[in-house]
Amino acid sequence: MNKIWILAKKDLRLLIRDKTGAFFTFGFPIMYALFFGMIFKNMGGGGPTTMEIIVVDQDQTQASQAFVHKLNESDSTRIVEKNLEEAVELVQKGKKPAYVLIREGYGEAAQNIFGGNPPAFEIGVDPSKRVQSMILEGVLMQHAADNFSRAFSDKDTMSKQIARSRERVTQSEDLNATERVIFSTFFAALDSFMQNAPSGNTTDGEMGGGFGSMTPAVITTKEITQQKTDTGNTFNITFPQSLVWGLMGCAATFGISLVVERVRGTLVRLRMSPISYAQILAGKGLACFICLIAVNGIMLVFGMLVFDLSPNNYPLLVLAILCSSVCFVGIMMLLSVLGKTEASAGGIGWAVLIVMAMLGGGMIPYMFLPDWIKTIASVSPVKWTVIAMEGAIFRGFTLGDMMLPCGVLLGIGVVCFALGARVFRWMES
């Protein structure tokens, strides 16, 4: 163990002496953190053209079911129906971007366009996907406006609305006799006008813009997350992507260093000493692991001091960092055998890492990716790293929730390290 520790210290000292390597290992991730934080400052995420959302229908009337059917037929949304508790949990865990709650009383409100409260919706949104919530709000308002315009163009519906309004006027205790006569006369004239008006071929959306002071719907939006998490601080949301780039930078640096030692004969000299291949690779892995922990620690302190980062669960965040570090130590070992020269190893290594980042949501927001790419993305360690980090920072994961992403990360790390070590020994033999 003493030999392994000596080798690890050697690699760490070489890294610190290499100013360029040290910058890209410790400084460059901070630049990425600043970049992501500024880019997504007023966005908080993104959304695809078609959103898969949850609908919670608490009204369960013919009108509410018709509205759900209309949402499902829309090109903008694909829906699944759940109860409110399930919807909140799925959005909080990041499995769905948002839910739409159709409140009780929707059917009555939708039929009563001249009085009372308009139909009410609640959007529960993943805090990392605020843009999607705005798109969803627009979709809901458009469909509500379509329903509103159809009510105005349908004579039978208007006649029922007018009759209902006249009845409320005659029963109102807030109006005197003269006011009742005036309103009753107005509604009678309006009913006569609507019955004698020529029928039009109004289609959805043609009347959606001009309702005066009438509101087709009232929509409220709330972020689904733990109470402790400050989702107003967008750095909480973008920080996991920043950590990913720090991990990838470390893995690339140490992977290339192993190639350099092989090309320049350092490994031959080490092999001439009483040190085995296993100890050499273990020392390299230990140095990489320490560096990964250090990078994550520096970025955490930086985030807390400069951007008021406030993780929801510190022990789970430590667990996520440890598991992701083990994973990227394994990736480092595998990257070190992909090229025979420094240039080829660096080019191939970063190409592999960038593809991992693109698939796993480290570069392009995960929700923008097509479904077939999302399926492939499950093999990317970046995806599971982001899930674990988000779960600890703002999604409110429990220890049980962390088992899947952390288990996958540990499995990838062990398999990659074993495969890389085997190939490395074969190349050196």
C-alpha positions in Angstrom: 0.0 0.0 0.0 2.9 2.3 0.7 4.2 1.9 -2.8 0.8 2.7 -4.3 0.6 5.9 -2.1 4.1 7.0 -3.3 3.1 6.5 -6.9 -0.1 8.4 -6.4 1.8 11.4 -4.8 4.1 11.3 -7.8 1.3 11.7 -10.2 -0.3 14.5 -8.1 3.0 16.4 -8.0 3.5 16.1 -11.7 -0.1 17.4 -12.3 0.5 20.5 -10.1 3.8 21.2 -11.8 2.1 21.1 -15.2 0.5 24.6 -15.1 -1.6 24.0 -18.3 -2.8 20.6 -17.1 -3.6 22.0 -13.6 -5.6 24.8 -15.2 -7.7 22.5 -17.3 -8.2 20.2 -14.3 -9.2 22.8 -11.7 -9.8 26.1 -13.4 -11.6 25.1 -16.6 -14.6 23.4 -14.8 -15.2 26.7 -12.9 -15.3 28.5 -16.3 -17.9 25.9 -17.5 -19.9 26.5 -14.3 -19.9 30.2 -15.0 -20.8 29.6 -18.6 -23.8 27.3 -17.9 -25.0 29.5 -15.1 -25.0 32.6 -17.3 -26.5 30.9 -20.3 -29.4 29.4 -18.4 -29.8 32.3 -16.0 -33.3 33.3 -17.3 -34.2 29.9 -18.7 -33.7 27.1 -16.2 -33.7 24.4 -18.8 -35.4 23.6 -22.1 -38.0 21.5 -23.6 -38.6 19.4 -26.7 -41.2 20.1 -29.4 -43.5 17.4 -28.0 -43.7 17.2 -24.3 -44.8 14.1 -22.4 -46.8 15.5 -19.4 -49.0 14.1 -16.7 -52.7 15.2 -16.5 -54.5 15.0 -13.2 -58.3 15.4 -13.8 -60.0 16.1 -10.5 -63.2 17.2 -12.2 -64.0 14.0 -14.0 -66.8 15.6 -16.1 -67.6 15.3 -19.8 -66.1 18.7 -20.3 -62.8 17.9 -18.5 -62.4 14.6 -20.3 -63.0 16.4 -23.6 -60.2 18.8 -22.7 -57.9 15.9 -21.8 -58.7 14.3 -25.1 -57.8 17.5 -26.9 -54.5 17.8 -25.1 -53.7 14.2 -26.1 -54.4 14.9 -29.8 -52.2 18.0 -29.8 -48.9 17.9 -31.6 -47.3 19.7 -28.6 -48.2 17.3 -25.9 -48.3 13.6 -25.1 -50.2 12.8 -21.9 -50.5 10.1 -19.2 -53.2 10.3 -16.5 -52.2 9.9 -12.9 -53.4 11.0 -9.5 -51.9 14.1 -7.9 -49.6 12.3 -5.5 -48.1 10.2 -8.3 -47.8 13.2 -10.6 -45.9 15.2 -7.9 -43.5 12.3 -7.3 -42.7 11.8 -11.0 -42.1 15.5 -11.6 -40.0 15.8 -8.4 -37.8 12.9 -9.4 -37.3 14.3 -12.9 -39.1 11.5 -14.7 -41.6 13.8 -16.2 -41.2 17.6 -17.0 -44.6 18.8 -15.7 -48.1 17.9 -14.8 -51.4 19.7 -15.4 -54.0 19.7 -12.7 -57.6 20.2 -13.9 -59.3 21.4 -10.8 -62.7 20.4 -9.6 -65.4 22.6 -11.0 -63.8 22.9 -14.5 -66.9 21.6 -16.3 -69.2 24.1 -14.6 -66.8 27.0 -15.1 -66.3 26.1 -18.8 -70.0 26.3 -19.4 -70.5 29.5 -17.5 -68.8 32.1 -19.7 -70.8 35.2 -18.5 -70.2 34.9 -14.8 -68.4 33.2 -12.0 -64.8 32.1 -12.1 -63.1 30.9 -15.3 -61.7 27.4 -15.6 -58.6 26.9 -13.4 -55.5 24.9 -14.1 -52.3 24.3 -12.1 -49.0 23.4 -13.7 -46.5 21.6 -11.5 -43.1 21.9 -13.2 -39.6 20.5 -12.8 -37.5 23.5 -11.8 -34.9 22.7 -14.3 -37.4 23.0 -17.2 -39.0 26.4 -16.8 -39.1 27.0 -20.5 -41.2 23.9 -20.9 -43.7 25.2 -18.3 -44.1 28.5 -20.3 -44.7 26.5 -23.5 -47.2 24.3 -21.7 -49.0 27.4 -20.3 -49.4 28.7 -23.8 -50.8 25.3 -25.0 -53.3 25.3 -22.2 -54.4 28.9 -22.8 -54.8 28.2 -26.6 -57.0 25.2 -26.0 -59.1 27.1 -23.4 -59.4 30.0 -25.8 -60.6 27.6 -28.5 -63.3 26.2 -26.2 -64.2 29.8 -25.3 -64.6 30.8 -29.0 -66.6 27.7 -29.8 -69.0 28.6 -27.0 -69.6 32.0 -28.6 -70.2 30.5 -32.0 -72.6 27.8 -30.8 -76.2 29.2 -30.7 -77.5 26.5 -28.3 -74.6 27.0 -25.9 -75.0 30.8 -26.0 -78.8 30.5 -25.4 -78.2 28.3 -22.3 -75.5 30.8 -21.0 -77.9 33.7 -21.5 -80.8 31.9 -19.8 -78.5 31.1 -16.9 -77.3 34.7 -16.6 -80.9 36.0 -16.7 -81.9 33.6 -13.9 -79.0 34.9 -11.8 -80.0 38.5 -12.4 -83.6 37.8 -11.3 -82.4 36.1 -8.2 -79.7 38.6 -7.3 -80.2 40.6 -4.1 -77.5 43.1 -5.0 -79.6 44.6 -7.8 -82.6 46.8 -7.4 -85.8 46.5 -9.5 -84.7 48.9 -12.2 -81.3 47.2 -12.6 -83.0 43.8 -12.9 -85.2 45.1 -15.7 -82.3 46.7 -17.6 -80.1 43.5 -17.4 -83.1 41.2 -18.2 -83.9 43.4 -21.3 -80.2 43.3 -22.4 -80.0 39.5 -22.1 -83.3 39.1 -23.9 -82.0 41.3 -26.8 -78.7 39.4 -26.8 -80.5 36.1 -27.0 -82.7 37.3 -29.9 -79.6 38.6 -31.7 -77.7 35.2 -31.3 -80.7 33.2 -32.5 -81.1 35.3 -35.6 -77.4 35.7 -36.4 -76.1 33.9 -39.5 -74.2 30.7 -38.7 -70.5 30.8 -39.4 -67.9 28.2 -39.9 -65.7 29.1 -37.0 -62.8 26.8 -36.5 -60.5 26.3 -33.5 -58.4 29.4 -32.9 -60.2 31.9 -35.1 -61.6 33.8 -32.2 -58.9 33.0 -29.7 -57.5 36.5 -29.4 -60.3 38.9 -28.6 -62.2 38.2 -25.4 -61.9 41.7 -23.9 -61.8 41.5 -20.2 -63.0 37.9 -20.1 -60.3 35.3 -19.3 -60.6 31.8 -21.0 -58.7 30.2 -18.1 -56.7 30.9 -14.9 -53.3 29.1 -14.8 -51.0 29.0 -11.8 -47.5 27.5 -11.9 -45.5 26.0 -9.1 -42.1 24.3 -8.9 -42.1 20.8 -7.6 -39.1 20.4 -5.4 -38.2 20.1 -1.7 -39.0 23.1 0.5 -35.3 23.6 1.4 -34.1 24.0 -2.1 -33.8 27.5 -3.5 -34.8 27.0 -7.2 -34.8 30.7 -7.7 -31.0 30.3 -7.7 -30.4 28.8 -11.2 -26.9 27.7 -10.2 -28.5 25.0 -8.1 -30.0 23.6 -11.3 -27.0 24.0 -13.7 -24.4 22.9 -11.1 -24.6 19.1 -11.9 -23.6 19.8 -15.5 -20.6 21.8 -14.3 -19.5 18.9 -12.0 -19.7 16.5 -15.0 -17.2 18.6 -17.0 -14.9 18.6 -14.0 -15.0 14.9 -13.8 -14.4 14.5 -17.6 -11.5 16.9 -17.5 -9.8 14.9 -14.7 -10.4 11.5 -16.5 -8.9 12.9 -19.7 -5.9 14.4 -18.0 -4.9 11.2 -16.2 -5.7 8.9 -19.1 -3.3 10.9 -21.3 -0.7 10.9 -18.6 -0.6 7.1 -18.6 0.0 7.2 -22.3 2.8 9.7 -21.9 4.5 7.5 -19.3 4.2 4.5 -21.6 5.6 6.4 -24.6 8.4 8.1 -22.8 9.6 5.0 -21.0 8.6 5.9 -17.5 6.6 2.7 -17.2 9.6 0.7 -18.2 11.7 2.3 -15.5 8.9 1.7 -12.9 8.8 -1.9 -14.0 12.5 -2.3 -13.3 11.8 -1.4 -9.7 10.0 -3.9 -7.4 6.6 -2.6 -8.4 4.0 -4.8 -10.1 1.6 -3.7 -12.9 -1.3 -3.9 -10.4 0.4 -1.5 -8.1 1.2 0.9 -10.9 -2.4 1.0 -12.1 -3.7 1.2 -8.6 -1.5 4.2 -7.9 -2.7 5.9 -11.0 -6.3 5.1 -10.1 -5.8 6.4 -6.6 -4.3 9.7 -7.8 -7.1 10.2 -10.3 -9.7 9.5 -7.6 -8.1 12.0 -5.2 -8.0 14.6 -8.0 -11.7 13.9 -8.8 -12.7 14.4 -5.2 -10.6 17.6 -5.0 -12.1 19.1 -8.2 -15.6 18.4 -6.9 -14.8 19.8 -3.5 -13.3 23.0 -4.9 -16.3 23.5 -7.1 -18.7 23.0 -4.2 -16.9 25.6 -2.1 -16.8 27.9 -5.1 -20.5 27.4 -5.7 -21.5 28.0 -2.1 -19.3 31.1 -1.6 -19.9 32.8 -5.0 -23.3 31.6 -6.1 -25.0 30.7 -2.8 -25.3 27.0 -3.8 -27.5 25.2 -1.3 -27.7 21.4 -1.9 -30.8 19.8 -0.5 -28.9 16.8 1.0 -25.2 16.9 1.7 -24.7 13.2 2.7 -26.3 12.1 -0.6 -24.3 14.6 -2.5 -21.1 13.2 -1.0 -22.4 9.7 -2.0 -23.0 10.9 -5.6 -19.6 12.4 -5.8 -17.9 9.3 -4.5 -19.7 7.0 -6.9 -19.2 9.3 -9.9 -15.5 9.5 -9.0 -15.2 5.8 -9.0 -16.9 5.7 -12.4 -14.6 8.2 -14.0 -11.5 6.5 -12.6 -12.6 3.5 -14.6 -13.3 5.6 -17.6 -9.8 7.1 -17.2 -8.3 3.6 -17.3 -10.2 2.7 -20.5 -9.3 6.0 -22.2 -5.6 5.3 -21.6 -5.6 2.3 -23.9 -7.6 3.8 -26.8 -4.5 5.4 -28.4 -0.8 4.5 -28.7 0.5 8.2 -28.8 -0.3 11.3 -26.8 -2.1 12.9 -29.7 -4.2 9.9 -30.6 -5.1 9.2 -27.0 -6.1 12.8 -26.4 -8.2 13.1 -29.5 -9.9 9.8 -29.1 -10.4 10.3 -25.4 -12.1 13.7 -25.7 -14.2 12.5 -28.6 -15.5 9.7 -26.5 -16.2 12.0 -23.5 -18.0 14.6 -25.6 -20.3 11.9 -27.1 -21.0 10.8 -23.5 -21.8 14.4 -22.6 -24.1 14.9 -25.6 -26.0 11.7 -24.9 -26.2 12.2 -21.2 -27.4 15.8 -21.0 -24.0 17.4 -20.2 -24.1 19.5 -23.4 -27.6 19.4 -24.8 -30.5 19.4 -22.3 -31.8 15.9 -22.0 -35.4 16.8 -22.8 -34.3 18.1 -26.3 -33.1 14.6 -27.3 -35.2 12.3 -29.5 -36.7 9.2 -27.8 -34.3 6.8 -29.6 -31.3 8.8 -28.3 -32.7 8.8 -24.8 -32.8 5.0 -24.9 -29.1 4.9 -26.0 -28.3 7.5 -23.3 -28.7 5.0 -20.6 -25.2 3.6 -21.4 -23.7 7.1 -20.8 -22.2 7.6 -17.3 -22.9 11.3 -17.7 -26.7 10.7 -17.6 -26.4 8.8 -14.3 -24.0 11.3 -12.9 -26.4 14.1 -13.6 -29.3 12.2 -12.2 -27.4 11.4 -8.9 -26.2 15.0 -8.6 -29.6 16.5 -9.3 -31.2 14.1 -6.9 -29.0 15.3 -4.0 -29.0 19.0 -4.9 -32.6 19.8 -5.7 -34.8 16.8 -6.5 -35.1 15.6 -2.9 -34.0 12.0 -3.6 -34.0 9.5 -0.7 -31.2 6.9 -0.2 -33.4 4.4 -2.0 -33.8 6.7 -5.0 -30.0 7.1 -5.2 -29.4 3.3 -5.3 -30.0 3.0 -9.1 -27.8 5.8 -10.4 -25.1 5.2 -7.9 -25.2 1.4 -8.6 -24.9 2.0 -12.3 -22.0 4.4 -11.8 -20.1 1.9 -9.6 -20.7 -0.9 -12.1 -19.5 1.2 -15.1 -16.4 2.2 -13.1 -15.4 -1.3 -12.1 -16.1 -2.8 -15.6 -14.2 0.0 -17.4 -11.2 -0.2 -15.0 -10.9 -4.0 -15.3 -11.2 -3.9 -19.1 -8.7 -1.1 -19.4 -6.2 -2.7 -17.0 -6.5 -6.0 -19.0 -5.9 -4.3 -22.3 -3.0 -2.2 -20.8 -1.2 -5.3 -19.6 -1.7 -6.9 -23.0 -0.2 -3.9 -24.7 2.8 -3.8 -22.4 3.5 -7.6 -22.6 
